[in-house]
């Protein structure tokens, strides 16, 4: 960026209690391009953390559901004939839940490599 443009850049001033007031990181009443880009980076980071947390919760829920469902099948509440009748559906359930867990671990491995 040429030096002339740097001198001609205007500072962004917002009215009080504006929704953009949070972008003024040094609280000088002026929001610079640098403050806006830093705020955007922070928002992106927070959203990535929330997404990662939600994926972790889905993975733990999938693991817990497989364990609980397996334990339920070994109780006297479910007859052997019913288990045999639902065998194909049970297989799909375990494959689906395991794919959720596998996707989570794969995404974590990919994210740690790309950093």
N, C-alpha and C positions, 0 to 999 in steps of 0.2 A: 504494500500500500504506500503510495507516494506521501511524502512529508506534508504536502499542502492539504491532502485529504484529512490527515490526522488533525490539523489545526481547524479544519472546517466542520469536523464532526460535531453534531449538536448533542448535548446531554438530554436525556429524557427525564422530564419532571412530571410527576403525577399528582393529582389532588389527594388531599388527606383521606385516609380510610379507603383508598383505592385497592382493588384486589391485587394490583401489581406492587403494592407497597412492600410486600414481603421480599421482593427482589432486591431491595436496597440493603445490601449486606453490610455496608459500613455506616449506615444510618446518617448520611449527609444530605438527604433530601433529593438526591439525584441518582437515577438508575443508569448505570453505564452498560455498554454492550458486554463487557466482561462479567459484570454482575448477573446479567440475564443469562449468559451462557453457563456460568457456574451454577445458577439456580436450576437451569434445565438439566445439567449433569446430576445434581442432587436428586431431582425428581425422578430421573431415569434410574438412578441407583436404588432409590426407595421402591420403585415399581418392580425392579428385578428381584429385590429381596422379598417383597410380598409374593411374587410369582414363585420363587424358590420355596418359600415357606408353605404355600398352598400345595405345591407338588410333593413336598415332604409329607404333609398331612394326608394327601391322597394315597401315597405309598404305604404309610403306616396303617391306614384304614384298610387297604387291600390285604396287607399281611395279616392284620387282626381278623378280618372277615374269613380268610382261608383257615386260620387256626380254629376259630370258633365254629365254623361250618364243619370242619373235620371232626372236632370233638363232639359236635351234635350228632354226626352220623354214627358215632360209636356208642351212643346212649340207647337205652331200650325204647326211647320215644319214636325212633325211626326203624321200621321193619326192614328185613333184608330184601323182601320183594319190592318194596318201594325204592330202595337204593338201586336195585337192579333195573327197575323201570326207568329211573332217572339218570342212569349211568352216562348217557351221552350228554345230557344237559350239565351234569356235574363236571364232566371233562371240559366243556366249554367255559364253565365258571372258573375253574382253576387256571385255564390257559389265559382267560381275560384278565384275571387278577394278577397273575404272574407277569403278563405283558406290561401292566401298569408299573409294577415294581421294577421290571427290567428297563423300561423307558426312563424311569427316574434315575437309576444308577447310570445308564448310558448318557443321559443329559448331563449329569454331574461330572462324569469323566470327560466328556467333550468340552464342557465349560472350563474345567481345570487345565485342559491342554491348550485352549485358545488364549489363555491369559499370558 
